Amino acid sequence: MKRLKFCLLSLVALCCSFALLSCSSEEEGKANVDYSAPAQVTDLKAEPIAGGVVLSWKKSLSANFMYAKVEYTDTKGADQYVLISAERADSTNGLMTTTVRGFAKEQPVKFSIYACSVKGSHGDPAVIESTPQAPNFIKVLDKVKVTAAPGGAHVAYTNDYDEDVTIKLVYSSKNDASKRDSATLMAAPKSSGSSYVRFDHGSDILSGDCQVAVSTLDVAGNESDPIMVDLQGVQTISQIDKAGWSVPGYNANSSDGTIGYSSQEAVGEGKTNGRVACLFDNNLSTFYHSRWKGDGGALPQWFIIDLGKDYPFVQIELFARQDGNGWKGQKGHQIFVCSDKDAIDKSDPTSWNWKDCGEHSFDPSNKKGQIIDLSTYRVTGRYIKVYIGEKFRGNGAYAFLSEMNVFTIK
């Protein structure tokens, strides 16, 4: 019995010893964490670039250095900072770098680099001042050209730089300053092109003598000073009334193709939706859908709209399907136009003399009207054929659209 008590007492003592040793080790571990301010970074340098500055320095030699904090004031007067982990330092020379962009003016900027410990403790910063070069987005403005077009303007641009630039147009009527609105378009990196901008103002489209303030913006929202462009005699355009529109060979009760379309969905989308006629019912909540209940609805697809008589076309406006499935739609269309006299055998559209008006990209996730500019083609026609080839396949296998508008010179 005495021997048993002795063993128990020995075991308790041993356990207490381990507990004390563990606590001692834990306290020792805590004591080894250094939360004090590390020594400063060294060899701080700044290299100006277009719209920014490249900063470099050698990391703090303190063992508890965890990250560098770069503080500066941006073009709009707001205080900003960037954190750079010590792990990003070059393993051979301890060099750290970062590029700070978004400066719209050639004015001196002060940069303060703090060496921080794990809890952010730091001493005085290393400080350097540098003046960014003229930003690239301002240089792009010099290569933007705006010319009058029916109901708006053509905007030609060249972006020689590796960054996105937004082109902003604020347009107004010179005869009525209250008629004023704006539009933007994107100039992708290393790109050039021309886009049409319609001068929409509420339900109106501006025409006559107009003035346009053109500016450019960078990704941070910095904006250049505008240049003013006067446009004389912007032609008046109007939307063609859809009351007389039709589709050759249309059959609302069948999904099969006819001489006027490759297919439609007359079963699976309810009493109205899915049919080609939904394209001109002035209702954005309805939509045309190529056949999906059965075979024959995958791309390519096409349809023909008969406007009833010849019109001089300037643009077609297409609306994506407006519900939650619209993003699955096609990403482009090819447009053909045929006049009444060139459609000799009305029962055989394959024999008509169609004029190819090009391929045009389309964003199925954009619910607003997307304009296909036809003013440069100078076409007059009664029939419009929209072809949706396999190359325009989107996130789904089928074609669909909500509405179609056509505009002519008034």
C-alpha positions as CSV (number, residue, x, y, z in Angstrom):
1,M,0.0,0.0,0.0
2,K,2.8,2.4,1.0
3,R,4.6,1.5,-2.3
4,L,1.4,2.3,-4.3
5,K,1.1,5.7,-2.6
6,F,4.8,6.4,-3.3
7,C,4.3,5.6,-7.0
8,L,1.2,7.9,-7.3
9,L,3.1,10.8,-5.6
10,S,6.0,10.3,-8.0
11,L,3.7,10.4,-11.0
12,V,2.0,13.6,-9.8
13,A,5.3,15.2,-9.3
14,L,6.5,14.2,-12.8
15,C,3.3,15.6,-14.4
16,C,3.7,18.9,-12.5
17,S,7.3,19.1,-13.8
18,F,6.2,18.6,-17.4
19,A,3.5,21.3,-16.9
20,L,5.9,23.8,-15.5
21,L,8.4,23.0,-18.3
22,S,5.7,23.5,-20.9
23,C,4.5,26.8,-19.5
24,S,8.1,27.9,-19.3
25,S,8.7,27.0,-22.9
26,E,5.5,28.8,-24.0
27,E,6.5,32.0,-22.1
28,E,9.9,31.7,-23.6
29,G,8.4,31.5,-27.1
30,K,6.3,34.6,-26.5
31,A,9.3,36.5,-25.2
32,N,11.2,35.8,-28.5
33,V,8.7,37.6,-30.7
34,D,10.1,41.1,-31.5
35,Y,7.3,43.7,-32.0
36,S,9.7,46.7,-32.0
37,A,10.2,49.0,-35.0
38,P,12.6,47.6,-37.5
39,A,15.5,49.6,-38.9
40,Q,14.8,51.8,-42.0
41,V,14.9,50.5,-45.5
42,T,18.0,51.8,-47.4
43,D,19.2,52.8,-50.9
44,L,15.7,54.3,-51.8
45,K,15.4,55.2,-55.5
46,A,12.7,56.5,-57.8
47,E,12.3,56.3,-61.6
48,P,9.6,58.4,-63.2
49,I,7.5,56.7,-65.9
50,A,4.4,57.7,-67.8
51,G,1.7,58.5,-65.2
52,G,3.7,56.9,-62.4
53,V,6.9,56.2,-60.5
54,V,8.9,53.0,-60.1
55,L,10.3,52.8,-56.5
56,S,13.1,50.5,-55.4
57,W,14.9,50.0,-52.1
58,K,16.9,47.5,-50.0
59,K,14.9,45.8,-47.3
60,S,15.5,46.5,-43.6
61,L,18.3,44.4,-42.1
62,S,16.3,43.9,-38.9
63,A,15.3,40.2,-38.3
64,N,11.7,41.3,-37.4
65,F,11.1,43.2,-40.7
66,M,7.8,41.8,-42.1
67,Y,6.7,44.3,-44.8
68,A,7.2,47.8,-46.3
69,K,4.4,50.4,-46.3
70,V,4.5,53.0,-49.1
71,E,2.5,56.1,-48.4
72,Y,1.7,58.9,-50.9
73,T,-1.0,61.4,-51.9
74,D,-2.7,60.8,-55.3
75,T,-3.7,63.3,-57.9
76,K,-7.1,63.8,-56.3
77,G,-5.6,64.7,-52.9
78,A,-6.5,61.4,-51.3
79,D,-3.9,59.6,-49.0
80,Q,-3.0,56.2,-50.4
81,Y,-0.7,53.3,-49.3
82,V,0.7,50.1,-50.7
83,L,1.9,47.1,-48.6
84,I,4.8,45.0,-49.9
85,S,5.8,41.8,-48.1
86,A,9.4,41.2,-47.2
87,E,9.1,37.9,-49.0
88,R,9.1,39.8,-52.3
89,A,12.7,41.0,-51.7
90,D,15.3,39.6,-54.0
91,S,17.0,36.7,-52.3
92,T,20.5,37.7,-53.4
93,N,20.6,41.5,-52.8
94,G,17.5,42.3,-50.7
95,L,16.1,44.6,-53.4
96,M,12.3,45.4,-53.3
97,T,10.4,47.3,-56.0
98,T,6.9,48.5,-56.7
99,T,5.3,50.7,-59.4
100,V,2.8,53.4,-58.3
101,R,0.5,54.5,-61.2
102,G,-2.5,56.8,-61.6
103,F,-1.0,60.2,-61.6
104,A,-2.6,62.7,-64.0
105,K,-0.2,65.6,-63.7
106,E,3.5,66.2,-63.9
107,Q,3.9,67.4,-60.3
108,P,6.3,66.3,-57.6
109,V,5.0,63.5,-55.3
110,K,6.5,62.5,-52.0
111,F,6.8,58.8,-51.1
112,S,7.3,57.6,-47.6
113,I,8.5,54.0,-47.1
114,Y,8.1,52.5,-43.6
115,A,9.8,49.3,-42.4
116,C,7.2,47.5,-40.4
117,S,7.2,44.6,-37.9
118,V,4.5,41.9,-37.7
119,K,2.1,44.2,-35.8
120,G,2.9,47.3,-37.9
121,S,5.3,48.9,-35.6
122,H,7.7,51.3,-37.5
123,G,10.1,54.1,-37.0
124,D,10.6,57.2,-39.2
125,P,10.2,56.5,-42.9
126,A,12.7,56.7,-45.7
127,V,11.5,59.6,-47.9
128,I,11.9,60.4,-51.6
129,E,10.3,62.8,-54.0
130,S,9.7,62.2,-57.7
131,T,7.8,63.8,-60.6
132,P,5.8,61.3,-62.8
133,Q,6.0,61.8,-66.6
134,A,3.0,62.8,-68.6
135,P,0.5,59.9,-68.4
136,N,-0.2,57.8,-71.5
137,F,-4.0,58.4,-71.4
138,I,-3.4,62.1,-72.1
139,K,-1.2,61.2,-75.1
140,V,-4.0,59.0,-76.5
141,L,-6.2,62.2,-76.7
142,D,-3.9,63.5,-79.4
143,K,-4.9,60.5,-81.6
144,V,-8.7,60.8,-81.2
145,K,-10.6,62.1,-84.2
146,V,-14.3,62.9,-84.1
147,T,-16.3,63.4,-87.3
148,A,-20.0,63.9,-88.0
149,A,-22.2,60.9,-88.8
150,P,-26.0,60.4,-89.2
151,G,-27.4,60.9,-85.7
152,G,-24.0,61.1,-84.0
153,A,-20.3,60.8,-84.7
154,H,-17.6,58.4,-85.8
155,V,-14.7,58.3,-83.2
156,A,-11.4,57.1,-84.6
157,Y,-8.6,56.4,-82.1
158,T,-5.1,54.9,-81.6
159,N,-3.8,53.6,-78.3
160,D,-0.1,52.8,-78.5
161,Y,0.2,51.9,-74.9
162,D,-0.1,48.9,-72.6
163,E,-3.1,50.1,-70.7
164,D,-6.8,50.6,-71.1
165,V,-8.0,54.1,-71.9
166,T,-11.5,55.4,-71.8
167,I,-12.6,58.0,-74.4
168,K,-15.4,60.3,-73.1
169,L,-17.7,62.4,-75.3
170,V,-19.9,65.1,-73.8
171,Y,-22.1,66.2,-76.7
172,S,-24.7,69.0,-77.0
173,S,-26.8,70.9,-79.4
174,K,-25.4,74.3,-80.4
175,N,-28.9,75.6,-80.8
176,D,-30.2,74.4,-77.5
177,A,-27.6,74.0,-74.7
178,S,-30.1,72.1,-72.5
179,K,-29.8,69.2,-74.9
180,R,-26.6,67.7,-73.5
181,D,-25.5,64.1,-72.8
182,S,-22.5,61.9,-72.8
183,A,-21.1,58.6,-73.9
184,T,-17.9,56.6,-73.4
185,L,-16.0,53.9,-75.3
186,M,-12.9,51.8,-74.5
187,A,-9.6,52.0,-76.3
188,A,-7.9,48.7,-75.5
189,P,-4.2,48.4,-75.0
190,K,-2.2,48.5,-78.3
191,S,-5.2,49.0,-80.4
192,S,-6.7,51.3,-83.0
193,G,-10.2,51.5,-84.5
194,S,-13.3,53.5,-85.1
195,S,-16.6,53.4,-83.3
196,Y,-20.0,55.0,-83.8
197,V,-21.6,57.0,-81.0
198,R,-25.2,58.0,-81.3
199,F,-26.2,61.3,-79.8
200,D,-29.0,60.0,-77.6
201,H,-30.7,62.5,-75.3
202,G,-33.7,60.9,-73.5
203,S,-36.0,59.7,-76.3
204,D,-34.5,62.1,-78.8
205,I,-31.4,61.9,-81.0
206,L,-29.5,65.1,-81.5
207,S,-28.9,66.5,-85.0
208,G,-27.9,69.7,-86.7
209,D,-24.9,71.7,-85.4
210,C,-23.4,70.0,-82.4
211,Q,-20.4,70.5,-80.1
212,V,-18.5,67.7,-78.5
213,A,-16.1,67.9,-75.5
214,V,-13.6,65.0,-75.9
215,S,-11.5,63.7,-73.0
216,T,-9.6,60.6,-72.0
217,L,-9.5,58.8,-68.6
218,D,-7.2,56.2,-67.1
219,V,-8.2,53.2,-65.0
220,A,-8.0,55.3,-61.8
221,G,-10.6,57.7,-63.1
222,N,-8.2,60.6,-63.8
223,E,-9.4,62.7,-66.7
224,S,-7.6,64.9,-69.2
225,D,-8.6,68.4,-70.0
226,P,-11.2,68.2,-72.9
227,I,-10.7,69.3,-76.4
228,M,-13.7,70.9,-78.1
229,V,-14.9,69.7,-81.5
230,D,-17.6,71.4,-83.6
231,L,-19.7,69.2,-85.8
232,Q,-21.7,70.8,-88.6
233,G,-24.9,69.4,-90.0
234,V,-25.3,66.1,-88.1
235,Q,-28.0,64.4,-90.2
236,T,-31.4,63.7,-88.6
237,I,-32.3,60.0,-88.3
238,S,-35.5,58.3,-87.2
239,Q,-36.6,54.8,-86.2
240,I,-38.6,53.0,-88.9
241,D,-42.1,52.1,-87.8
242,K,-42.5,48.3,-87.3
243,A,-46.2,48.2,-88.1
244,G,-45.5,46.9,-91.6
245,W,-42.8,44.5,-90.8
246,S,-43.1,40.7,-91.4
247,V,-41.0,37.6,-91.9
248,P,-41.1,35.6,-95.2
249,G,-42.9,32.2,-94.7
250,Y,-43.7,32.9,-91.0
251,N,-45.6,30.2,-89.2
252,A,-46.2,30.9,-85.5
253,N,-47.3,27.3,-84.8
254,S,-44.2,25.5,-85.9
255,S,-40.5,25.5,-84.8
256,D,-39.4,24.3,-88.3
257,G,-37.5,26.6,-90.5
258,T,-39.0,28.3,-93.6
259,I,-37.7,30.5,-96.4
260,G,-37.5,33.3,-93.8
261,Y,-35.6,31.7,-90.9
262,S,-33.6,28.6,-90.0
263,S,-35.7,27.8,-86.9
264,Q,-37.6,29.2,-84.0
265,E,-38.9,27.8,-80.7
266,A,-42.7,27.7,-81.0
267,V,-43.2,25.1,-78.2
268,G,-40.9,25.4,-75.3
269,E,-41.0,29.1,-74.6
270,G,-44.8,29.6,-74.0
271,K,-47.5,31.1,-76.2
272,T,-45.4,34.1,-77.4
273,N,-41.7,33.8,-76.7
274,G,-39.3,32.0,-79.0
275,R,-40.8,33.1,-82.2
276,V,-39.1,35.3,-84.8
277,A,-41.9,37.8,-84.7
278,C,-40.9,38.7,-81.1
279,L,-38.0,40.7,-82.7
280,F,-40.3,43.5,-83.7
281,D,-43.2,43.5,-81.2
282,N,-41.8,46.6,-79.3
283,N,-41.6,44.5,-76.1
284,L,-38.2,43.9,-74.5
285,S,-39.5,41.2,-72.2
286,T,-40.2,38.8,-75.1
287,F,-37.5,37.2,-77.2
288,Y,-36.7,35.1,-80.3
289,H,-35.0,31.8,-79.6
290,S,-33.6,29.3,-82.1
291,R,-35.2,25.8,-81.8
292,W,-34.1,23.9,-78.7
293,K,-37.0,21.5,-78.2
294,G,-35.9,19.1,-80.9
295,D,-33.2,19.2,-83.6
296,G,-32.1,22.0,-85.8
297,G,-31.6,24.9,-83.3
298,A,-27.8,24.9,-82.9
299,L,-25.6,27.4,-84.7
300,P,-25.5,28.5,-87.5
301,Q,-28.9,30.2,-87.5
302,W,-30.4,33.1,-89.5
303,F,-33.6,35.1,-90.0
304,I,-34.9,37.6,-92.5
305,I,-37.0,40.7,-91.7
306,D,-39.2,42.3,-94.4
307,L,-39.6,46.1,-93.7
308,G,-42.4,46.4,-96.3
309,K,-40.5,48.8,-98.6
310,D,-37.0,50.1,-99.4
311,Y,-35.3,52.5,-96.9
312,P,-31.8,54.0,-96.8
313,F,-30.3,52.3,-93.8
314,V,-28.0,54.0,-91.4
315,Q,-28.1,51.6,-88.4
316,I,-29.6,48.6,-86.8
317,E,-30.0,48.4,-83.1
318,L,-30.2,44.9,-81.4
319,F,-31.2,44.1,-77.8
320,A,-30.0,41.1,-76.0
321,R,-32.4,38.8,-74.2
322,Q,-33.3,40.6,-71.0
323,D,-33.8,37.8,-68.5
324,G,-31.2,35.9,-66.5
325,N,-30.3,33.7,-69.4
326,G,-29.3,36.5,-71.8
327,W,-25.6,36.1,-71.1
328,K,-25.5,32.8,-72.8
329,G,-26.3,34.3,-76.2
330,Q,-24.3,34.7,-79.3
331,K,-21.4,37.2,-79.5
332,G,-21.8,38.5,-83.0
333,H,-23.8,38.8,-86.2
334,Q,-23.3,39.1,-89.9
335,I,-25.6,41.5,-91.7
336,F,-27.0,41.3,-95.2
337,V,-29.3,43.7,-97.0
338,C,-31.4,43.3,-100.1
339,S,-33.5,45.9,-102.0
340,D,-37.0,45.1,-103.3
341,K,-35.8,45.1,-107.0
342,D,-33.0,42.7,-106.2
343,A,-35.4,40.2,-104.7
344,I,-36.9,39.1,-107.9
345,D,-38.3,35.7,-106.9
346,K,-40.0,36.5,-103.6
347,S,-40.4,32.8,-102.9
348,D,-36.6,32.1,-103.0
349,P,-34.4,34.4,-100.8
350,T,-31.4,32.3,-101.7
351,S,-31.6,33.7,-105.3
352,W,-31.7,37.4,-104.1
353,N,-28.8,39.8,-104.6
354,W,-27.7,40.3,-101.0
355,K,-25.2,43.0,-100.0
356,D,-22.8,41.9,-97.3
357,C,-22.6,44.6,-94.6
358,G,-20.0,43.0,-92.5
359,E,-19.6,41.1,-89.2
360,H,-20.3,42.9,-86.0
361,S,-19.5,42.0,-82.4
362,F,-22.3,41.7,-79.8
363,D,-22.2,41.6,-76.0
364,P,-25.0,39.2,-74.7
365,S,-24.6,40.5,-71.2
366,N,-25.3,44.1,-72.1
367,K,-29.0,44.8,-71.8
368,K,-28.9,48.1,-73.6
369,G,-29.4,48.6,-77.3
370,Q,-26.2,47.8,-79.3
371,I,-25.8,49.7,-82.5
372,I,-24.6,48.3,-85.8
373,D,-23.5,51.3,-87.9
374,L,-24.4,50.9,-91.6
375,S,-23.9,54.5,-92.6
376,T,-20.5,53.8,-94.3
377,Y,-22.1,51.0,-96.4
378,R,-24.6,53.4,-98.0
379,V,-27.2,50.8,-98.5
380,T,-30.9,51.0,-99.4
381,G,-33.0,47.9,-98.8
382,R,-36.2,46.3,-97.9
383,Y,-34.9,43.0,-96.4
384,I,-32.4,42.5,-93.6
385,K,-30.8,39.1,-93.1
386,V,-29.1,38.4,-89.8
387,Y,-26.7,35.4,-89.9
388,I,-25.3,33.9,-86.7
389,G,-22.5,31.6,-87.5
390,E,-20.7,29.1,-85.4
391,K,-17.8,31.6,-84.9
392,F,-20.2,33.7,-82.9
393,R,-21.1,31.0,-80.4
394,G,-21.5,32.4,-76.9
395,N,-21.8,30.5,-73.6
396,G,-24.7,28.5,-74.9
397,A,-25.5,26.5,-78.1
398,Y,-28.4,28.6,-79.3
399,A,-29.2,32.0,-80.7
400,F,-31.6,34.5,-79.2
401,L,-32.4,38.2,-79.2
402,S,-35.0,40.4,-77.6
403,E,-35.7,43.2,-80.0
404,M,-34.5,44.8,-83.3
405,N,-34.8,48.5,-84.3
406,V,-33.8,50.0,-87.7
407,F,-33.0,53.6,-88.3
408,T,-33.1,55.7,-91.6
409,I,-32.3,59.2,-92.7
410,K,-35.2,61.4,-91.9
